[in-house]
Amino acid sequence: MALIPATILTGFLGAGKTTLLNRLLHEDHGQRIAVIENEFGEENIDNEILVQDTREQIVEMNNGCICCTVRGDLIAALGQLAQKQRSGELKFDRVVIETTGLANPGPVAQTFFMDEEIATSYLLDGVITIVDASNAMQQLDKFEEAQRQVGFADRLFLSKSDLVSKDQLTLLETRLRRINPRAPVGRANFGNAPIAEILDIRGFNLNDKLDIDPDFLKAEDAHHCDDHCDHDHEHHHHEHGHDHAAHQEGGHTDDIAAFVFRSNRAFDPARLEDFIGQLIQMYGPRMLRYKGILWMEGASRKVIFQGVHQTMGSDLGAPWGSDEVRGSKIVFIGQSLPRPIFTEGLEQCLV
């Protein structure tokens, strides 16, 4: 049986997750969506306000969508839905998990890789984060959870953008791209966002496409020194310059931030595997998302890898084209990651 696609919908309190979700459920798109209102965890505050009944309940709507409120183990809820689908008791095409406003999406995403039953039933399609344009700057300053939700995202959607000026919107988008340069930023005012940009985005798919915001890379390139610099010096120069610029801009310092490692030299496979293992062991809990397209010495095909915290997967990608410029590109998004340690270590893994 085909794997069930799953989407994680996250965003800070009041961002507009439920508004977008209601639109997904009621629009005539021909898909039957099972929704899990994921209200587990010690930090939940919506629970007492929204519902008094503490039992799990599954409600099937007249258009074939299903709403399931979970106040317990997410793994158990996903397993129950998959079992009911296999038995024919419930019919649905995909699952959308709406997290609470204070949730860290990391453990939710890891669920799809750490549990064998879930991994053999579901395919994590992507993490969608709704950002309240009118309050996001203050929330990002004050709450680490808001930064994590941005850092984990495969797609970011701004709600309430009509309530802020064009300049404020530009500042916010710049900050979001600095935290997460691989997530496109769209609009979702009053829940209006293209379905094609929310479902089947294959954000966790191991493929040759590595979306990194082009403006982010331009900002990094602006800090490269002249062409006569040697590779190592050039790389370190722009690392420190970019960090300084990023922290000064707008006066905001974000614990969650991104950086990109690029090289036109091949990796030594054994050295790289050993070093990545050390990074994950030491910094795994702080490594939110990371993904790379790698050139390995002696390999005729690209190697694709990505991870969430300590969970990582890799696969062979397409063959290198005869006229294609070979090289590696890796994006790391994490909390207070020691960038020089990562870049210097990776450079030592190059042939």
BELBEL-V899194 format. One record per residue. N is the residue number from 1. SS is DSSP state (h for helix, s for strand, l for the rest). Layout:
BEGIN
{{N | SS} {N | SS}}
END
This chain:
BEGIN
{{1 | l} {2 | l} {3 | l} {4 | s} {5 | s} {6 | s} {7 | s} {8 | s} {9 | s} {10 | s} {11 | s} {12 | l} {13 | l} {14 | l} {15 | l} {16 | l} {17 | h} {18 | h} {19 | h} {20 | h} {21 | h} {22 | h} {23 | h} {24 | h} {25 | h} {26 | h} {27 | l} {28 | l} {29 | l} {30 | l} {31 | l} {32 | l} {33 | s} {34 | s} {35 | s} {36 | s} {37 | s} {38 | s} {39 | l} {40 | l} {41 | l} {42 | l} {43 | l} {44 | l} {45 | l} {46 | h} {47 | h} {48 | h} {49 | h} {50 | h} {51 | l} {52 | l} {53 | l} {54 | l} {55 | l} {56 | l} {57 | s} {58 | s} {59 | s} {60 | s} {61 | l} {62 | l} {63 | l} {64 | l} {65 | l} {66 | s} {67 | s} {68 | s} {69 | s} {70 | s} {71 | l} {72 | l} {73 | l} {74 | h} {75 | h} {76 | h} {77 | h} {78 | h} {79 | h} {80 | h} {81 | h} {82 | h} {83 | h} {84 | h} {85 | h} {86 | h} {87 | h} {88 | l} {89 | l} {90 | l} {91 | l} {92 | l} {93 | l} {94 | s} {95 | s} {96 | s} {97 | s} {98 | s} {99 | s} {100 | l} {101 | l} {102 | l} {103 | l} {104 | l} {105 | h} {106 | h} {107 | h} {108 | h} {109 | h} {110 | h} {111 | h} {112 | h} {113 | h} {114 | h} {115 | l} {116 | h} {117 | h} {118 | h} {119 | h} {120 | l} {121 | l} {122 | s} {123 | s} {124 | s} {125 | s} {126 | s} {127 | s} {128 | s} {129 | s} {130 | s} {131 | s} {132 | s} {133 | l} {134 | l} {135 | l} {136 | h} {137 | h} {138 | h} {139 | h} {140 | h} {141 | h} {142 | h} {143 | l} {144 | h} {145 | h} {146 | h} {147 | h} {148 | h} {149 | h} {150 | h} {151 | h} {152 | h} {153 | l} {154 | l} {155 | s} {156 | s} {157 | s} {158 | s} {159 | s} {160 | l} {161 | h} {162 | h} {163 | h} {164 | l} {165 | l} {166 | h} {167 | h} {168 | h} {169 | h} {170 | h} {171 | h} {172 | h} {173 | h} {174 | h} {175 | h} {176 | h} {177 | h} {178 | h} {179 | h} {180 | l} {181 | l} {182 | l} {183 | l} {184 | s} {185 | s} {186 | s} {187 | s} {188 | l} {189 | h} {190 | h} {191 | h} {192 | l} {193 | l} {194 | l} {195 | h} {196 | h} {197 | h} {198 | l} {199 | l} {200 | l} {201 | l} {202 | l} {203 | l} {204 | l} {205 | l} {206 | l} {207 | l} {208 | l} {209 | l} {210 | l} {211 | l} {212 | l} {213 | l} {214 | h} {215 | h} {216 | h} {217 | h} {218 | h} {219 | h} {220 | h} {221 | h} {222 | l} {223 | l} {224 | l} {225 | l} {226 | l} {227 | l} {228 | l} {229 | l} {230 | l} {231 | h} {232 | h} {233 | h} {234 | h} {235 | h} {236 | h} {237 | h} {238 | h} {239 | h} {240 | h} {241 | h} {242 | h} {243 | h} {244 | h} {245 | h} {246 | h} {247 | h} {248 | h} {249 | h} {250 | h} {251 | h} {252 | l} {253 | l} {254 | l} {255 | l} {256 | s} {257 | s} {258 | s} {259 | s} {260 | s} {261 | s} {262 | s} {263 | s} {264 | l} {265 | l} {266 | l} {267 | s} {268 | l} {269 | h} {270 | h} {271 | h} {272 | h} {273 | h} {274 | h} {275 | h} {276 | h} {277 | h} {278 | h} {279 | h} {280 | h} {281 | h} {282 | h} {283 | h} {284 | h} {285 | h} {286 | h} {287 | s} {288 | s} {289 | s} {290 | s} {291 | s} {292 | s} {293 | s} {294 | s} {295 | l} {296 | s} {297 | l} {298 | l} {299 | l} {300 | l} {301 | s} {302 | s} {303 | s} {304 | s} {305 | s} {306 | s} {307 | s} {308 | s} {309 | l} {310 | l} {311 | s} {312 | s} {313 | s} {314 | s} {315 | s} {316 | s} {317 | s} {318 | s} {319 | s} {320 | l} {321 | l} {322 | l} {323 | l} {324 | l} {325 | l} {326 | l} {327 | l} {328 | s} {329 | s} {330 | s} {331 | s} {332 | s} {333 | s} {334 | s} {335 | s} {336 | l} {337 | l} {338 | l} {339 | h} {340 | h} {341 | h} {342 | h} {343 | h} {344 | h} {345 | h} {346 | h} {347 | h} {348 | h} {349 | l} {350 | s} {351 | l}}
END
